[in-house]
Amino acid sequence: MQIVYRSRDIAEAHIVAGMLKAEGVEAFVGGHYLQGGIGELGMADFAVVRVNDEDVESAIQRLKEYDATLDQGSAEYGSQSGPISFQTATYIMLGFLLLVIFLVSLVG
């Protein structure tokens, strides 16, 4: 068995494996326990999709089509279609916390 896809998270790995299975390529998802070891945060490259050695060429061809579809979809909807980055989320939470502290100081 060979790794044909490294995913951002376990959900995407299952989506890719399901797509391959729908195309007749037996696919297996690995990395479930590695992600659980770091909590609920998805860490890159822990979730992988493996296929049998004889299915590697076919799987890679289908994955190229999948990646092209993703690229085309993001071009259609713009760069804002993806989730926000960790840094952006941190700044939002910090701003919210400062706002709450400011409002509490006005009341008190």
Stockholm file with secondary structure:
# STOCKHOLM 1.0

chainA/1-108         MQIVYRSRDIAEAHIVAGMLKAEGVEAFVGGHYLQGGIGELGMADFAVVRVNDEDVESAIQRLKEYDATLDQGSAEYGSQSGPISFQTATYIMLGFLLLVIFLVSLVG
#=GR chainA/1-108 SS CEEEEEESSHHHHHHHHHHHHHTTCCEEEECHHHHHTTTTSCCTTSEEEEECGGGHHHHHHHHHHHHHHHHHHHHHHCGGGSCCCHHHHHHHHHHHHHHHHHHHHHHC
#=GC SS_cons         CEEEEEESSHHHHHHHHHHHHHTTCCEEEECHHHHHTTTTSCCTTSEEEEECGGGHHHHHHHHHHHHHHHHHHHHHHCGGGSCCCHHHHHHHHHHHHHHHHHHHHHHC
//
